[in-house]
Each structure stands twice: as C-alpha cells, then as structure tokens.
Amino acid sequence: MVAQCALPVFENLLPEPHNSVVLGLLHLLCCWHGLAKLQLHTDETLEIMDGVTYSLGNALRKFATDTCAVFSTHELKHEALGCHRRKTQAHLSATLTCTSSTTACQPKTLNLHTYKLHALGDYTGLIRMFGCTDSYSTQPVSTHCSGVFFSDPNLFVGGTGTQSWQNEVYTYEPQGVHSSTDSD
C-alpha cells in the first residue's frame, strides 16, 4: 500500500534524467513486491517475476552508478551523534578519557552488496520448490502461540491441574481464528 502511494511523492522530486530513473525503479519495486506477495503462482507468473527480477537488478545497478554518483549523501545528524556516542563509550571504557569531540556526518553510499539484494534472484526458484512464502512462514505459528505458551507458561497447566491440560491445549483456539463450523 505504501509503495503505491510513493510514486506521486517522488514524481518531479529530482531533475531529469534522474527523475525517470527513480520512478522506473519504484515502479519495478512495486511490480516485484506485488508478484512476490501472490498467494497462488503459476508458471506464467513466475516467468513474469523472473523477468521483473532481472529488470530490477539492472535498474538498481543503473540507479547506483548513474543517479547515486551525482548526489552527495551523508548520514543523518542523529546517526552521527549515535555513532559518536558509541565511540565515546567504547573509548571511555578502554582508557577513561575521551579526546574526540567531532560529530561530523560521514558520507553514505548505496550498498548493492547485501544479502537482501543478492537473494532477490532466488525467490522464484524457492517459490517453485516450496510454494508461496505464506506456506512456510513462521508467522502463523508465532501468532497463534504468542498468547498461549510464551506470555504465560502456566496458563493451562497451573490453571486446571496436570490431568486435563493436553485436552485444553488441543481445543484452544486463539481469538480471531474461527473454524469452518463457526461460519455456518
């Protein structure tokens, strides 16, 4: 949803040709995200996703070499202060004196050498192998169990005795999750 609203915000933000590069990159990111979130894939949608992934990689490289090189970017003031604070604390713990008082913002560049970007090319193969990402996500398990086992380990055992706790765990249904018989 946020990605769809981002396109008008970035429109004409930068001078041409950088504006077109940024808008094209945002469009490809939206397309790739939409394809990745599909809950039912076909061979055709996976072929389309392969093509979009290839185009996205090219667009990211073009953005890094052509657009990022033109603009000088630095870390934010609060990032520089946090870095200075960490260095000061490390220095104080080592020598008990701090001589550095500069909080200059360091230059920042786009790093394309991250695992997150490297792994984009593996998504379609993994979807072909294991199915859509919803089918092997740990989120449904953690959502159902978060209020049962992790917040209060004695919720069932301590409340009713040790003889019937298994039956209560098996019949426990988290709030918001209904069985097919509830919808009749």
N, C-alpha and C positions, 0 to 999 in steps of 0.2 A: 504494500500500500504506500509506504513512504517513497519507494523508488518511483512509483508512478507520479507522485506529486513533485518529485525532484526536477523533472525535465523543465517545466516552466521557470523554476527558480534559477536554473543555470543558463537559461537562454539569454544571449547577448551579455553575459557576465564578463567574458573575455573578448579581446579583439580577434578578428578573423586572421588566420585560419584556425586559431586555437579554439574558438567557439565551436566550430564544426567538429573538431576532434573530440572535445569534451562531450558534446551532445551525442555524437556517434557512439562513444564509449559508454555513456549512460544508457543509451538505447540497447546496446548489446548486453550490458549487465542486467537490464530488466528482462530481456528475452531469455537469457540464460537462467536467471532465477526462476522465471515462470516455468520453463521446461524442467528444471531440477525439482520443482515442487509438485509436479504432476503425480497423482496417486495411481495412475494407470498408464503405463508406457506401452507403445507398440514399436515394431521395428522402424517404422517411419518416423515417429517422434524421436527415437534415439539417433537416427541418422541426421535429423534436423539438429538435435542437440550437439552431435559431433561437429557439424558444420559451424554452429554458433560458437562452440568452444574454440575451434580453430580461428575464427574471425576475432573472437575476444582476445585471444593470445596475441594476434597481430596488432589489434587496436591498443592493447596495453603497452606493447613494445614501442609502437609509434608515439603514444602519449608520453612515455618515459623519455624517448630520445628527442622528439620534436618540441613538445609543449613544456615538459618539466625543465628542460635545459634553458628555456628562455626566462623563466621566472625564478627569482631568488627567494627561497623559502627558509624560514628559521623556526626553531621550536618556540612554543608559546611562553609567555613570561612565567606562568605558574609551573610549566615544565622545567624551565631553567632554575627557578627557585627551589623546586623539589630536588633536582639534581645537585644543586649547591648544598642543600640541607643534608642529603645523604652523604656527600663527600666530606662535609664538615664533621658529621657524626662519626664517620669511619676514621677520619684524621684525628679527631679528639680521642677516640678510644685507643688509637695507636700511640699518640705522642703527647696527649693532653694539651696541645697548643694548636691553634689554627691560624695560619698566615694568609690563606686565600680568602678574599672578601669579594671577588668579582662574581657577578651573576649574569654574564653575557649570554645571550641566546645563541646557541650553536646552529649552524646551517643544517637543514634537513633535506633529504632527497627521497624519492620514491624507491623502495627496495623491491625489486621484482624477484629476488632470490629468497623467497619464503616458501615453506612447505604448503601453505594455504593456496598459493597460486600454482605451485608445481602440481598439486593434486587435482586441479580442475580437469586435466585431461584424462584422469582415471575414473571420473564419475560415471560415464556411460558404460564402461566395461563392468564396473561394480553393479550398476543397475541391471545389466544383462545377467550377471552372475547371481545376484542376491535378491533382485526385485527392487521396488522403490524404497527410498530411505525410511519411510514410515514403517515398513515391515520388520526392520531390525533396529529401530531406535530404542534406547533405554528410557526414553521419556514416559511412555505409558506405565511402565513398571514403577518408576520413581514417583509418578503422580499418584498411583493407587496405593502405594505403600508408605508414602511420606507421613500420613497422619496416623498410621497404624503401628508400624514397627519402630520407626526412628524417633518419633516425638515422645512416645511413652511405651517403653518395652514391656511394662506390666499391665498394659491396657486390658488384655484378655486374661492372662494367667492370674494376675493378682485380683482381678475383679470377681471371678466366678469359681476359682478353685482349679486344680490341675486336671480333674477328670474330664471336663467338658470344653476345655479351651480349643481343642482341634476343631470341633464342630462349629464353634463360633468364628474361628478364623476362616473356615471354608465357606461359611454363609455370609461373611462380612462383605458388604457392597459399599464402596465409597460413595459419598454424596455426589450427585450429578451423573452417575453412571447407572443406567437402568437396563434391566434385562428385557428381552423381547416380549415377555409376558406383561410387563408394566405398561406397554404402549397400546394394549388392546382396549 
